[in-house]
Amino acid sequence: MKIHKFHLKLLDPMFYSREGLAGAFTPSYLHATAINHAVAFSLNIDPGNQPYIITDSNDGRDIPRYENSKATDSFYFTPARLIGNLNYFGEIVKGDGDKYIQLGYGAIKLNGVPISRKEALKASKIFSIPPESVFEGYVLIFKEEILMPQLIRLGSFRGKAELTLSNELKLSDKKIAGYVDHPVDPLITSPRKGRFVNMLPYPIVDNAFCDNCLEVYDHGKKIYIALPENYDIPTLEKISASKGMVIF
């Protein structure tokens, strides 16, 4: 297993709604479901289960086909925080397909004869996170042969984002409980306490205290990374031994 810090740099404005309503402000976090499934899509992992390119017989496009943020057994990306200050980018949008407008409310009658009526397109103002914004988190890679994509697509409009990974972080020989240095998905990692961040498809937890953490060194700084559940993770002895560390 390898652990890296990752950064996602937006190349296009990114919008998604916190409440599921047009005009909402985009949160300053990226959900692990968005990142993991976007990377899996870029790598063509399980293409038949991609929610944004398959349409059901009942026109169920964009209906999630996942239970949590686990997209594959090969890797796991934590939720990510925005680095620096948040400056929103306001846009006016029109578009029936994204359901930010309504075309009408049915038919009207003229001299008792029904006539279809379509209202003028209604515009909505949305607040996106601008290009050049950078999000930061951690990724655990469980299979050596994975080659991460350079670009993925995020948000309601599938904007491009550049994915970069740091050098591999150094693991210590300790597996402890503590406050982790990244937000967590409560359906993947069970925190004992923390601060809920309200966002879709379900809240994540920041400033989380978790029982099952790895102690990692990032340029000499000690940090804690929460281990995701429901993954086939090697024992700490095997992880450390593979890196030539001494087990006490």
C-alpha positions in Angstrom: 0.0 0.0 0.0 1.2 3.5 -0.8 -0.1 6.9 0.5 0.2 10.1 -1.4 -1.1 13.6 -0.9 -3.1 14.7 -4.0 -4.1 18.1 -5.4 -6.9 18.8 -7.8 -6.6 22.1 -9.7 -9.7 23.3 -11.4 -9.3 24.1 -15.1 -13.0 25.1 -15.6 -15.4 26.7 -13.1 -17.0 24.0 -10.9 -20.5 24.1 -9.7 -22.6 21.6 -7.7 -25.4 22.5 -5.4 -25.3 21.9 -1.7 -29.1 21.7 -1.3 -29.9 20.3 -4.8 -31.4 23.7 -5.8 -30.2 26.0 -8.6 -28.7 29.2 -7.2 -27.0 27.5 -4.3 -23.4 28.1 -3.4 -20.9 25.4 -4.2 -19.3 24.1 -0.9 -15.5 24.4 -0.4 -15.1 20.6 -0.2 -15.0 17.8 -2.7 -16.9 14.7 -1.7 -15.0 11.4 -1.8 -17.8 10.0 -4.0 -17.2 12.6 -6.7 -13.4 12.1 -6.7 -13.3 8.3 -6.5 -16.0 7.7 -9.1 -14.5 10.4 -11.4 -11.1 8.7 -11.3 -12.7 5.3 -11.9 -14.5 6.7 -14.9 -11.3 8.2 -16.3 -9.6 4.7 -15.9 -12.6 3.0 -17.4 -13.2 0.9 -14.3 -16.6 -0.8 -14.3 -17.9 1.3 -17.2 -21.3 -0.3 -17.0 -21.9 1.3 -13.6 -21.0 4.9 -14.5 -24.0 7.0 -13.6 -23.4 9.8 -16.1 -23.2 7.9 -19.3 -25.9 5.2 -18.9 -29.6 6.0 -19.2 -32.1 3.6 -17.7 -35.3 2.8 -19.5 -37.1 5.2 -17.2 -34.8 8.1 -18.2 -32.9 7.8 -14.9 -29.8 9.6 -16.0 -27.7 11.0 -13.2 -29.3 8.7 -10.6 -26.5 7.5 -8.4 -25.5 3.8 -8.6 -23.2 3.8 -5.6 -23.7 3.1 -1.9 -20.7 5.2 -0.7 -17.5 6.6 -1.9 -15.8 3.3 -2.7 -15.4 2.9 -6.4 -12.8 0.2 -6.7 -10.6 -2.0 -4.5 -7.5 -0.5 -6.2 -7.4 2.9 -4.5 -9.3 5.3 -2.2 -9.3 9.1 -2.3 -10.3 10.9 0.8 -12.6 14.0 0.6 -10.6 17.1 -0.2 -10.6 20.7 1.2 -10.1 23.9 -0.8 -6.7 25.5 -0.2 -6.8 29.2 0.5 -9.7 31.7 0.3 -12.9 31.0 -1.5 -13.9 33.5 -4.2 -17.1 32.6 -6.0 -17.6 32.9 -9.7 -21.2 33.9 -10.6 -22.8 32.8 -13.8 -26.2 33.0 -15.4 -27.3 29.6 -16.8 -30.1 28.4 -19.0 -30.7 24.8 -19.9 -33.6 22.3 -19.8 -31.3 19.3 -19.5 -29.8 20.4 -16.2 -33.2 21.4 -14.8 -32.3 24.9 -13.9 -35.3 26.2 -15.9 -38.9 25.2 -16.4 -40.5 25.5 -19.8 -44.1 25.7 -18.7 -46.9 24.4 -16.5 -49.2 22.6 -19.0 -51.8 23.8 -21.5 -54.2 26.7 -21.6 -57.5 27.0 -23.4 -58.5 29.5 -26.0 -62.2 29.6 -26.7 -62.5 26.3 -25.0 -59.8 24.7 -27.1 -56.6 23.5 -25.3 -53.5 25.1 -26.6 -50.0 24.1 -25.6 -48.1 26.9 -23.9 -44.4 27.2 -23.3 -43.1 29.9 -21.1 -40.0 31.9 -21.9 -36.8 30.2 -20.7 -36.0 31.1 -17.1 -32.4 31.8 -16.1 -30.8 31.0 -12.7 -27.7 32.4 -11.1 -25.2 29.9 -9.9 -22.1 30.4 -7.8 -19.2 28.3 -9.0 -15.6 27.8 -7.7 -13.3 29.5 -10.2 -10.5 28.0 -12.3 -7.1 27.8 -10.7 -8.6 26.8 -7.3 -6.9 23.9 -5.7 -8.3 21.1 -3.5 -6.1 18.9 -1.3 -6.5 15.4 0.2 -4.9 12.0 0.4 -5.0 8.8 -1.6 -4.3 5.3 -0.6 -3.2 3.0 -3.4 -3.6 -0.7 -2.9 -2.4 -2.0 -6.3 0.9 -1.1 -7.7 -0.1 -1.2 -11.3 -2.5 1.7 -11.1 -1.5 4.7 -13.3 -3.6 7.7 -12.2 -5.1 10.0 -14.8 -3.9 13.6 -15.3 -7.4 15.0 -15.9 -10.8 14.1 -14.4 -14.2 15.8 -14.7 -16.1 17.1 -11.7 -19.3 19.0 -10.9 -22.7 19.4 -12.5 -21.2 20.5 -15.8 -18.3 18.0 -15.8 -15.6 20.6 -15.8 -12.0 19.5 -16.1 -9.6 19.3 -13.1 -5.9 18.4 -13.1 -4.9 15.6 -10.7 -1.4 15.5 -9.3 0.1 13.3 -6.7 3.0 14.1 -4.3 5.9 11.7 -3.7 5.0 8.7 -1.6 4.6 9.6 2.1 6.6 7.8 4.7 4.7 5.5 7.0 5.7 5.0 10.7 5.1 1.8 12.5 2.2 3.1 14.5 -1.5 2.4 14.1 -3.4 4.6 16.5 -6.5 6.7 17.2 -6.4 10.4 16.6 -7.7 13.5 14.8 -7.1 12.9 11.1 -5.7 15.5 8.7 -8.4 15.3 6.1 -12.2 15.1 6.0 -13.8 11.7 6.0 -16.7 9.9 4.5 -18.7 8.6 7.5 -20.0 5.6 5.4 -16.4 4.5 4.7 -14.6 5.6 7.9 -16.5 5.7 11.2 -15.5 8.8 13.2 -16.2 9.1 16.9 -16.7 12.8 16.7 -16.1 15.7 14.3 -17.9 18.5 12.4 -20.5 17.7 9.8 -20.2 19.4 6.5 -23.6 19.5 4.8 -23.3 18.6 1.2 -24.7 16.2 -1.4 -25.0 13.2 -1.8 -24.6 13.0 2.0 -22.6 15.0 4.7 -18.9 14.4 5.3 -17.1 14.9 8.6 -14.2 17.4 9.1 -11.9 17.6 12.1 -12.8 13.9 12.6 -11.5 11.7 15.4 -11.1 8.1 14.2 -10.0 5.0 15.9 -8.2 3.3 13.0 -5.5 5.7 11.7 -2.0 5.4 10.2 0.8 7.7 11.4 2.4 9.3 8.3 5.2 11.8 7.8 4.7 14.6 5.2 8.0 16.4 4.8 8.8 15.7 8.4 5.4 16.7 9.7 3.5 14.0 11.6 -0.1 13.5 10.3 -2.8 10.9 10.7 -4.6 9.3 7.8 -7.9 7.3 8.5 -8.0 3.8 7.1 -11.1 3.2 5.0 -13.3 0.2 6.0 -14.3 -2.6 3.7 -10.9 -2.7 1.9 -8.5 -5.5 1.8 -5.7 -3.6 3.6 -2.4 -5.4 4.5 -1.5 -5.7 8.1 0.8 -3.0 9.5 3.6 -5.5 9.9 3.5 -6.3 6.1 3.3 -2.6 5.2 6.2 -1.7 7.3 8.3 -4.7 6.4 7.8 -3.9 2.7 9.4 -0.6 3.3 12.3 -1.9 5.3 11.1 -0.5 8.6 11.7 -2.0 12.0 8.7 -3.4 13.9 8.7 -2.8 17.6 
